Amino acid sequence: MSDRPASDPPARLARWEQRTEVPLFVAGLLFLTGYAVRVLTPHDDEPWNDLALILVWSTWLLFLVDYGTRLRLSGLGARFVRVHWLDTLVLLLPLLRPLRMVKVYTAVQQRRDRPRLSLYARVMSYASLTAALLGFAASLAVYHLEHTAPDASIRTFGDAVWWACATLTTVGYGDVAPVTFWGRTVATGLMAGGLALLGAVTGSFSSWLIQVFTREDEKRPPGRG
């Protein structure tokens, strides 16, 4: 009886997250779409800019409601901000919502009896999708911050996409690079994300190869002499 009050808030929080992760992921895509329209279309292009602005603020309000609900259900009070620091960061910077792909995948799999993909395939699929969404979001942000700056080398959205691809893959040609403070801040975050995602993919692929070779060795008959 004494353990039930302590376990109820996490259980309710888990149920809430399972029900809302996928709809919030769709809302995140809508937010990204609205932001893309705001960045890539001329400011006097009506009514698309106004509709995009409404879409951006509406989806962000959904994120705020979700954050407040999870804060209340967690029972942690003010500690929720520190314990769930990634959720707090994503609320303040919604373009980072691709980093929540792990929770989205977990919420989907909890509705099934077992995962459809192996561990290695899940890691690589998650990392690839996260990299694509994060790279697109970073391209939009850097283009927005850079294309009107003096001496900027990122003048078009194509330049921004090329820069994001080079940064995510840790190639870093250096032919285009941010020159503003906030553009370089975005670049720093993308570098860190690129290293983490690349490490996840290469580590998972290496583990898969080791597992395959180990199985082949176990199937071979013992050598003679």
C-alpha positions as CSV (number, residue, x, y, z in Angstrom):
1,M,0.0,0.0,0.0
2,S,2.8,2.4,0.9
3,D,4.5,1.8,-2.5
4,R,1.5,2.7,-4.6
5,P,1.5,6.5,-4.3
6,A,5.2,6.5,-5.3
7,S,4.7,4.4,-8.3
8,D,1.5,6.0,-9.6
9,P,3.0,9.3,-11.0
10,P,5.7,7.5,-13.1
11,A,3.0,5.0,-14.4
12,R,0.7,7.9,-15.4
13,L,3.6,9.7,-17.0
14,A,4.6,6.6,-19.0
15,R,1.0,6.2,-20.2
16,W,0.8,9.8,-21.2
17,E,4.1,9.7,-23.1
18,Q,3.1,6.5,-24.9
19,R,-0.1,8.1,-26.1
20,T,1.4,11.4,-27.1
21,E,4.9,10.8,-28.5
22,V,3.8,9.9,-32.0
23,P,1.3,12.8,-32.3
24,L,3.9,15.2,-30.9
25,F,6.4,13.8,-33.5
26,V,3.9,14.7,-36.2
27,A,3.5,18.2,-34.6
28,G,7.3,18.5,-34.7
29,L,7.2,17.9,-38.4
30,L,4.5,20.5,-38.8
31,F,6.6,22.9,-36.8
32,L,9.6,22.3,-39.0
33,T,7.4,22.7,-42.1
34,G,6.1,26.1,-40.8
35,Y,9.6,27.2,-40.0
36,A,10.8,26.2,-43.4
37,V,8.0,28.2,-45.1
38,R,8.9,31.3,-42.9
39,V,12.6,31.0,-43.8
40,L,12.5,30.1,-47.5
41,T,9.6,32.2,-48.8
42,P,9.7,36.0,-49.2
43,H,8.4,38.0,-46.2
44,D,5.7,39.6,-48.4
45,D,4.4,36.3,-49.7
46,E,0.9,36.3,-48.3
47,P,-1.0,34.4,-46.9
48,W,1.7,31.7,-46.7
49,N,3.9,33.5,-44.2
50,D,1.0,34.2,-41.9
51,L,-0.3,30.6,-42.1
52,A,3.2,29.4,-41.4
53,L,3.6,31.7,-38.4
54,I,0.2,30.4,-37.0
55,L,1.4,26.8,-37.5
56,V,4.7,27.4,-35.7
57,W,3.1,29.0,-32.7
58,S,0.2,26.5,-32.5
59,T,2.6,23.5,-32.5
60,W,4.9,25.2,-30.0
61,L,1.9,25.7,-27.7
62,L,1.2,22.0,-28.0
63,F,4.8,21.3,-26.9
64,L,4.3,23.7,-23.9
65,V,1.1,21.9,-22.8
66,D,2.7,18.5,-23.1
67,Y,5.7,19.7,-21.1
68,G,3.5,21.1,-18.4
69,T,1.4,17.9,-18.3
70,R,4.5,15.7,-17.9
71,L,5.9,18.0,-15.2
72,R,2.6,17.6,-13.2
73,L,2.4,13.8,-13.8
74,S,6.0,13.2,-12.9
75,G,5.6,14.3,-9.3
76,L,9.1,15.8,-9.4
77,G,8.1,19.4,-9.2
78,A,10.9,21.8,-10.1
79,R,13.4,18.9,-10.2
80,F,11.7,17.8,-13.5
81,V,13.5,20.6,-15.3
82,R,16.9,19.2,-14.2
83,V,16.1,15.5,-14.5
84,H,14.5,15.9,-17.9
85,W,17.0,18.5,-19.2
86,L,16.7,17.3,-22.8
87,D,12.9,17.8,-22.8
88,T,13.5,21.3,-21.4
89,L,16.1,22.1,-24.1
90,V,13.8,20.8,-26.8
91,L,10.9,23.0,-25.5
92,L,13.1,26.1,-25.7
93,L,14.6,25.0,-29.1
94,P,12.0,23.0,-30.9
95,L,14.3,22.5,-33.9
96,L,16.0,19.9,-31.7
97,R,12.9,17.7,-31.5
98,P,14.6,15.1,-33.8
99,L,16.7,14.2,-30.8
100,R,13.6,12.7,-29.2
101,M,13.4,10.0,-31.9
102,V,14.4,7.3,-29.4
103,K,11.3,8.0,-27.3
104,V,9.1,8.0,-30.4
105,Y,10.5,4.7,-31.5
106,T,10.0,3.2,-27.9
107,A,6.4,4.5,-27.8
108,V,5.7,2.7,-31.2
109,Q,7.3,-0.5,-30.1
110,Q,5.4,-0.7,-26.8
111,R,2.2,-1.1,-28.9
112,R,3.7,-4.3,-30.4
113,D,4.6,-7.7,-28.9
114,R,8.2,-7.4,-30.0
115,P,10.4,-5.1,-32.1
116,R,10.2,-5.7,-35.9
117,L,13.9,-4.8,-36.4
118,S,17.1,-6.1,-34.8
119,L,19.0,-4.0,-32.3
120,Y,21.6,-3.0,-34.9
121,A,19.0,-2.1,-37.5
122,R,17.1,0.0,-34.9
123,V,20.2,1.9,-34.0
124,M,21.1,2.6,-37.6
125,S,17.5,3.5,-38.6
126,Y,17.2,5.9,-35.6
127,A,20.6,7.5,-36.2
128,S,19.9,8.0,-40.0
129,L,16.4,9.5,-39.5
130,T,17.7,11.7,-36.7
131,A,20.6,12.9,-38.8
132,A,18.4,13.7,-41.7
133,L,15.9,15.8,-39.6
134,L,18.6,17.4,-37.6
135,G,20.6,18.3,-40.7
136,F,17.5,19.8,-42.4
137,A,16.7,21.9,-39.2
138,A,20.3,23.1,-39.0
139,S,20.3,24.0,-42.6
140,L,17.2,26.2,-42.2
141,A,18.6,27.8,-39.0
142,V,22.0,28.6,-40.5
143,Y,20.5,29.9,-43.7
144,H,18.2,32.1,-41.7
145,L,21.0,33.5,-39.6
146,E,23.7,33.7,-42.3
147,H,22.4,34.6,-45.8
148,T,22.1,38.4,-45.1
149,A,25.3,38.7,-43.0
150,P,28.3,40.7,-44.3
151,D,31.0,38.5,-45.9
152,A,28.7,35.4,-45.5
153,S,29.7,32.3,-47.6
154,I,26.3,30.7,-47.0
155,R,24.1,32.7,-49.4
156,T,21.5,30.1,-50.6
157,F,19.6,27.3,-48.9
158,G,21.6,24.9,-51.1
159,D,24.8,26.3,-49.6
160,A,23.3,25.6,-46.1
161,V,22.3,22.0,-47.0
162,W,25.8,21.4,-48.4
163,W,27.4,22.8,-45.3
164,A,25.1,20.6,-43.0
165,C,26.0,17.5,-44.9
166,A,29.7,18.2,-44.7
167,T,29.4,19.0,-41.0
168,L,27.2,15.9,-40.1
169,T,29.6,13.6,-41.8
170,T,32.6,15.3,-40.1
171,V,34.1,15.9,-43.6
172,G,34.2,19.7,-43.2
173,Y,35.4,21.0,-46.6
174,G,35.6,24.5,-45.3
175,D,34.4,26.1,-48.6
176,V,31.3,27.4,-46.8
177,A,31.1,28.2,-43.1
178,P,29.0,30.4,-40.7
179,V,30.4,33.8,-39.8
180,T,27.9,35.0,-37.2
181,F,27.9,34.1,-33.5
182,W,24.6,32.4,-33.6
183,G,25.4,30.6,-36.9
184,R,28.6,29.2,-35.3
185,T,26.6,28.2,-32.2
186,V,24.3,26.1,-34.4
187,A,27.4,24.7,-36.1
188,T,28.9,23.7,-32.8
189,G,25.7,21.8,-31.8
190,L,25.5,20.1,-35.2
191,M,29.2,19.0,-34.9
192,A,28.5,17.4,-31.6
193,G,25.3,15.8,-32.9
194,G,27.1,14.5,-36.0
195,L,29.9,12.9,-34.0
196,A,27.4,11.2,-31.6
197,L,25.2,9.9,-34.5
198,L,28.2,8.8,-36.5
199,G,29.6,7.0,-33.5
200,A,26.3,5.2,-32.9
201,V,26.1,4.0,-36.5
202,T,29.7,2.9,-36.8
203,G,29.7,1.2,-33.4
204,S,26.5,-0.7,-34.2
205,F,27.8,-1.7,-37.6
206,S,31.0,-2.9,-36.1
207,S,29.2,-4.9,-33.4
208,W,27.0,-6.5,-36.1
209,L,30.1,-7.5,-38.2
210,I,31.7,-9.1,-35.1
211,Q,28.5,-11.0,-34.4
212,V,28.3,-12.3,-38.0
213,F,32.0,-13.4,-38.0
214,T,31.6,-15.0,-34.6
215,R,28.6,-17.1,-35.8
216,E,30.6,-18.1,-38.9
217,D,33.5,-19.3,-36.8
218,E,31.2,-21.2,-34.5
219,K,29.6,-23.1,-37.5
220,R,33.0,-24.2,-38.9
221,P,34.2,-27.7,-38.0
222,P,37.3,-27.8,-35.8
223,G,40.5,-27.7,-37.9
224,R,42.6,-30.9,-38.2
225,G,46.0,-31.1,-36.7
